Amino acid sequence: MRNQLMSRWWLLGLFFVGSCGTTSEQVEQEIPVEPVLSSGVIERLDPAFDELVPADAVIEKLADGFGFTEGPTWIDDGDGYLLFSDIPGNSIVRWSPDGTVSDYLSPVYEGDYDEGRLVGSNGITVDSMGQIVFTEHFNGRISRIGGDGSRSVVVDNYEGARLNSPNDLDYMSDGSLYFTDPPYGLPSPDSREQEVNGIYRLSPDGSLTLLGEQPGPNGIAFSPDETRLYVADSTSGLWMVYEVFEDGDLDDGEVLLDASGVDEPGAPDGLKVDDRGNLWATGPGGVWVVSPDGRHLGTVKPTEVPANVAWGDDDRRTLYMTARTGLYRIRVNVTGDQ
């Protein structure tokens, strides 16, 4: 199972067919896109799920036509807007509440590459200064867009060797940046310079620490009190939970939930946590809602299998889902942070 999943990710990177961005000019759709209602189903497995997702909740499709969408994050600026990655499209895309879609950053990777490779950004977040911070899949680094629009590198190596392919990231309240570094954006497994697929902590003073490793570390998020760190492992099909010590280090972790035997498309990928400590984690078939003690409460299933999620709108009660070629959302009863 593990080798099959790893092969799938590299094959996806080598042969994915999608539009590759070639310009940095912002191109907006002339006509805003109206949401498409009832774009999926909601699977309720536990009575606790009904407290989180109202009975009349509807999945909406907001936009489509992308290569492979990932890394959504909500930006509080004006009326607010959502940023997300189109990885083979080599762009960070902006979706506005009026339905317009535009390129926020294109191209992400400015060199030559084979059409269809997963060269663009992946995870996106916002730092304490309100600056956009994002992982660069093919460049093997994490970058920042400053308030003046300038672009700079946050981190690109560990002990002098290039990072593999930073995937997802989350800030702790003390300013430390935690991120995962699988090899999915590399041309092949043999091209990596790091010996492991790591989980890292970048401290505010710039020092980088390898905290742990997984076969395929992917989505990452803290519990509300920051005593636990959740990391999805796309290769083994597990969601892992780690205790966070006062110095920022992690324990060896334990399995929160195992989805490796589920016969549906998709694997543990991006995830976020609500204010009650529940995980909203993309996995086989859709977004799994998982209690802090590892119970699978229900699944939100858009018409495409999602890869990542984000909390959005002013009240943070809308869950946005990036799913293959489309963008989706659903209104729920809980809130989250990014």
C-alpha positions as CSV (number, residue, x, y, z in Angstrom):
1,M,0.0,0.0,0.0
2,R,2.8,2.4,0.9
3,N,4.8,1.9,-2.3
4,Q,1.6,2.2,-4.3
5,L,0.8,5.5,-2.8
6,M,4.3,6.9,-3.2
7,S,4.3,5.8,-6.8
8,R,1.0,7.5,-7.3
9,W,2.2,10.8,-6.0
10,W,5.3,10.8,-8.2
11,L,3.4,9.7,-11.3
12,L,0.9,12.5,-10.6
13,G,3.8,15.0,-10.5
14,L,5.3,13.6,-13.7
15,F,2.2,13.2,-15.8
16,F,-0.6,15.4,-14.4
17,V,-2.3,17.3,-17.2
18,G,-3.1,20.9,-16.3
19,S,-2.6,24.4,-17.5
20,C,0.7,25.9,-16.6
21,G,0.8,29.6,-15.8
22,T,3.2,31.6,-17.8
23,T,2.5,35.2,-16.9
24,S,2.5,37.3,-13.7
25,E,-0.3,39.6,-14.9
26,Q,-3.6,39.3,-13.1
27,V,-6.3,38.0,-15.3
28,E,-9.9,38.2,-13.9
29,Q,-12.9,36.4,-15.2
30,E,-15.2,38.9,-17.0
31,I,-18.3,37.4,-15.4
32,P,-18.4,36.3,-11.8
33,V,-19.3,32.6,-11.2
34,E,-22.5,31.8,-9.4
35,P,-22.2,29.0,-6.8
36,V,-23.7,25.6,-7.8
37,L,-25.8,24.2,-4.9
38,S,-25.9,20.6,-3.8
39,S,-22.5,19.8,-5.2
40,G,-21.9,16.7,-3.1
41,V,-23.3,14.7,-0.2
42,I,-22.9,14.7,3.6
43,E,-22.4,11.5,5.4
44,R,-23.4,11.5,9.1
45,L,-21.8,8.7,11.2
46,D,-22.1,9.9,14.8
47,P,-24.8,12.0,16.6
48,A,-22.0,14.5,17.6
49,F,-21.7,15.4,13.9
50,D,-25.1,17.0,13.9
51,E,-23.9,19.6,16.4
52,L,-21.2,20.6,13.9
53,V,-22.9,20.5,10.6
54,P,-26.6,21.7,10.4
55,A,-29.2,19.4,9.0
56,D,-29.9,21.8,6.1
57,A,-26.2,22.3,5.2
58,V,-25.4,22.4,1.5
59,I,-22.1,21.9,-0.4
60,E,-21.6,24.7,-3.0
61,K,-19.3,24.6,-5.9
62,L,-17.7,28.1,-6.4
63,A,-15.3,27.7,-9.3
64,D,-13.7,25.1,-11.5
65,G,-11.3,24.6,-14.5
66,F,-8.1,24.4,-12.5
67,G,-5.3,21.9,-12.7
68,F,-5.1,20.6,-9.1
69,T,-6.1,22.9,-6.2
70,E,-4.5,23.0,-2.8
71,G,-3.5,25.1,0.2
72,P,-6.5,27.4,0.7
73,T,-6.3,30.3,3.3
74,W,-8.6,33.2,4.0
75,I,-7.3,36.7,3.9
76,D,-8.9,39.4,6.1
77,D,-8.5,42.4,3.7
78,G,-11.5,44.6,2.8
79,D,-14.4,42.2,2.3
80,G,-11.9,39.3,2.6
81,Y,-10.9,36.8,-0.1
82,L,-9.6,33.3,-0.4
83,L,-6.1,32.3,-1.8
84,F,-5.4,28.8,-3.0
85,S,-2.8,27.0,-5.1
86,D,-3.2,25.6,-8.6
87,I,-0.1,23.5,-8.5
88,P,0.2,22.4,-12.2
89,G,-1.2,25.8,-13.1
90,N,1.9,27.3,-11.4
91,S,-0.1,30.0,-9.7
92,I,-1.7,31.2,-6.5
93,V,-5.3,32.0,-7.3
94,R,-7.6,34.6,-5.6
95,W,-11.3,33.9,-5.2
96,S,-13.4,36.9,-4.1
97,P,-16.9,36.7,-2.5
98,D,-18.5,38.3,-5.6
99,G,-17.4,35.2,-7.5
100,T,-14.5,36.7,-9.5
101,V,-11.3,34.6,-9.9
102,S,-7.9,36.1,-10.6
103,D,-4.2,35.2,-10.5
104,Y,-2.6,36.5,-7.2
105,L,0.8,35.2,-8.1
106,S,1.7,33.7,-11.5
107,P,4.1,32.1,-12.2
108,V,5.2,30.7,-8.8
109,Y,8.1,28.8,-10.3
110,E,9.9,31.0,-12.9
111,G,12.2,28.4,-14.5
112,D,11.6,25.9,-17.3
113,Y,9.7,22.8,-16.6
114,D,7.8,20.0,-18.4
115,E,4.1,20.8,-18.9
116,G,1.9,19.2,-16.3
117,R,4.5,18.9,-13.5
118,L,3.4,19.9,-10.0
119,V,5.7,22.9,-9.9
120,G,3.7,25.6,-8.2
121,S,2.9,26.4,-4.6
122,N,1.1,24.1,-2.2
123,G,0.3,25.2,1.4
124,I,-0.4,28.9,2.1
125,T,-0.8,30.7,5.4
126,V,-0.4,34.2,6.9
127,D,2.2,35.3,9.4
128,S,1.8,37.6,12.4
129,M,2.5,40.6,10.2
130,G,-0.2,39.7,7.7
131,Q,2.3,38.6,5.1
132,I,1.5,35.6,2.8
133,V,3.7,32.7,3.4
134,F,3.6,29.7,1.1
135,T,5.4,26.4,0.3
136,E,7.0,26.0,-3.1
137,H,6.5,22.5,-4.3
138,F,9.2,22.3,-7.0
139,N,11.6,24.9,-5.7
140,G,12.0,23.1,-2.4
141,R,11.5,26.1,-0.2
142,I,9.1,28.3,1.8
143,S,8.7,31.9,0.6
144,R,7.0,35.1,1.8
145,I,5.3,38.0,0.0
146,G,5.9,41.2,1.9
147,G,3.5,44.1,2.4
148,D,5.2,45.9,-0.5
149,G,4.7,42.9,-2.8
150,S,8.3,41.8,-2.7
151,R,9.1,38.1,-2.5
152,S,11.7,36.5,-0.2
153,V,12.8,33.1,0.9
154,V,11.9,32.0,4.4
155,V,13.8,28.7,4.5
156,D,15.2,26.5,1.8
157,N,17.7,24.1,3.4
158,Y,18.4,22.0,6.5
159,E,22.1,21.6,7.5
160,G,23.2,22.9,4.1
161,A,21.1,20.4,2.0
162,R,18.1,21.5,0.0
163,L,14.7,20.7,1.5
164,N,12.7,18.1,-0.4
165,S,9.3,19.6,-1.3
166,P,7.7,21.6,1.6
167,N,4.0,20.8,1.6
168,D,2.0,22.3,4.4
169,L,2.6,24.7,7.2
170,D,1.2,26.2,10.4
171,Y,2.3,28.9,12.8
172,M,2.4,28.5,16.5
173,S,1.4,31.6,18.6
174,D,5.1,32.2,19.6
175,G,6.0,32.7,15.9
176,S,7.5,29.3,15.3
177,L,6.6,27.8,11.9
178,Y,6.0,24.1,11.7
179,F,6.0,22.4,8.3
180,T,6.1,19.1,6.5
181,D,8.6,18.1,3.8
182,P,7.7,15.1,1.7
183,P,9.3,14.5,-1.7
184,Y,6.1,14.8,-3.8
185,G,7.4,17.8,-5.9
186,L,10.7,16.2,-6.7
187,P,11.4,14.7,-10.2
188,S,12.1,11.3,-8.5
189,P,12.8,9.8,-5.1
190,D,16.5,9.6,-5.9
191,S,16.8,13.4,-6.4
192,R,16.2,14.3,-2.7
193,E,19.0,15.7,-0.6
194,Q,17.4,15.1,2.8
195,E,17.6,11.5,4.1
196,V,14.1,11.7,5.6
197,N,10.7,13.1,4.9
198,G,10.6,15.4,7.9
199,I,8.4,17.5,10.2
200,Y,10.3,20.7,11.0
201,R,10.2,23.7,13.3
202,L,11.5,27.1,12.2
203,S,12.0,29.2,15.3
204,P,11.6,33.0,15.3
205,D,15.4,33.4,15.4
206,G,15.7,31.4,12.1
207,S,17.0,28.1,13.5
208,L,15.6,25.0,11.8
209,T,15.0,21.8,13.8
210,L,14.0,18.4,12.5
211,L,11.3,17.2,14.9
212,G,10.3,13.9,13.4
213,E,9.7,12.0,10.2
214,Q,7.0,10.1,8.4
215,P,6.8,8.1,5.1
216,G,4.7,10.9,3.6
217,P,4.1,13.9,5.9
218,N,1.4,16.2,4.5
219,G,-1.2,18.3,6.3
220,I,-0.3,19.9,9.6
221,A,-2.3,21.8,12.3
222,F,-2.3,22.6,16.0
223,S,-5.0,21.9,18.5
224,P,-6.6,25.1,19.9
225,D,-4.4,25.1,23.0
226,E,-1.3,24.2,21.0
227,T,-0.5,21.1,23.2
228,R,-1.1,18.8,20.2
229,L,0.1,18.8,16.6
230,Y,-1.7,16.8,14.0
231,V,0.1,15.6,10.9
232,A,-1.5,13.6,8.1
233,D,0.6,10.9,6.5
234,S,-0.5,10.4,2.9
235,T,1.7,7.4,2.4
236,S,0.7,5.2,5.3
237,G,-2.9,6.5,5.4
238,L,-2.7,7.6,9.0
239,W,-3.5,10.7,10.9
240,M,-0.9,11.1,13.6
241,V,-1.0,13.3,16.8
242,Y,2.1,14.5,18.6
243,E,2.4,16.1,22.1
244,V,4.0,19.5,21.9
245,F,6.5,20.2,24.7
246,E,7.2,23.6,26.2
247,D,10.4,24.0,24.2
248,G,8.5,23.3,20.9
249,D,9.8,19.7,20.4
250,L,7.5,16.8,19.8
251,D,7.1,13.4,21.3
252,D,7.2,10.2,19.1
253,G,3.5,10.6,18.3
254,E,0.7,8.1,18.1
255,V,-2.0,7.1,15.6
256,L,-5.2,9.2,15.9
257,L,-7.0,7.4,13.1
258,D,-6.2,4.9,10.4
259,A,-7.7,5.3,7.0
260,S,-5.4,3.0,5.1
261,G,-8.0,0.3,4.5
262,V,-10.8,2.6,3.2
263,D,-11.7,1.7,-0.4
264,E,-12.4,5.2,-1.7
265,P,-10.3,7.6,-3.7
266,G,-8.0,10.0,-1.8
267,A,-5.6,9.7,1.2
268,P,-5.0,11.8,4.3
269,D,-3.9,15.2,3.1
270,G,-4.6,18.8,4.2
271,L,-6.4,19.4,7.5
272,K,-7.6,22.1,9.9
273,V,-8.9,22.1,13.5
274,D,-12.1,23.8,14.8
275,D,-12.5,25.7,18.0
276,R,-13.7,22.5,19.8
277,G,-10.6,20.6,18.8
278,N,-12.2,18.5,16.0
279,L,-10.2,17.8,12.9
280,W,-11.6,18.6,9.5
281,A,-9.2,16.4,7.5
282,T,-9.2,15.6,3.8
283,G,-9.0,11.8,3.3
284,P,-10.6,9.0,1.3
285,G,-13.9,10.2,-0.2
286,G,-14.0,13.7,1.3
287,V,-13.4,15.8,4.4
288,W,-13.4,13.5,7.5
289,V,-14.6,15.2,10.7
290,V,-12.7,13.6,13.5
291,S,-13.1,14.2,17.2
292,P,-10.0,14.9,19.4
293,D,-10.2,11.3,20.7
294,G,-10.1,9.9,17.1
295,R,-13.7,9.1,16.4
296,H,-14.8,9.5,12.8
297,L,-18.0,11.6,13.1
298,G,-18.9,12.1,9.5
299,T,-17.6,13.1,6.1
300,V,-18.3,16.0,3.8
301,K,-18.1,14.8,0.2
302,P,-18.0,17.3,-2.6
303,T,-18.3,16.0,-6.1
304,E,-14.5,15.9,-6.3
305,V,-12.2,14.5,-3.6
306,P,-10.7,17.5,-1.7
307,A,-7.0,17.9,-1.0
308,N,-7.2,20.7,1.6
309,V,-9.5,23.0,3.6
310,A,-9.6,26.4,5.2
311,W,-11.9,28.4,7.5
312,G,-13.2,31.6,6.0
313,D,-15.6,34.5,6.0
314,D,-15.8,37.1,8.8
315,D,-17.1,34.6,11.3
316,R,-14.8,31.7,10.2
317,R,-17.8,29.4,10.0
318,T,-17.4,28.6,6.3
319,L,-15.3,25.6,5.4
320,Y,-13.7,26.1,2.0
321,M,-12.4,23.0,0.2
322,T,-10.0,22.8,-2.7
323,A,-10.8,19.6,-4.6
324,R,-9.0,18.6,-7.7
325,T,-10.2,21.0,-10.4
326,G,-12.7,22.9,-8.3
327,L,-13.3,25.1,-5.2
328,Y,-16.2,24.3,-2.8
329,R,-17.6,25.5,0.5
330,I,-20.1,24.5,3.2
331,R,-21.5,26.5,6.2
332,V,-21.1,24.8,9.6
333,N,-21.8,25.5,13.3
334,V,-18.2,25.8,14.5
335,T,-15.4,28.2,13.8
336,G,-11.7,27.8,13.1
337,D,-8.5,29.7,12.5
338,Q,-7.3,29.8,8.8
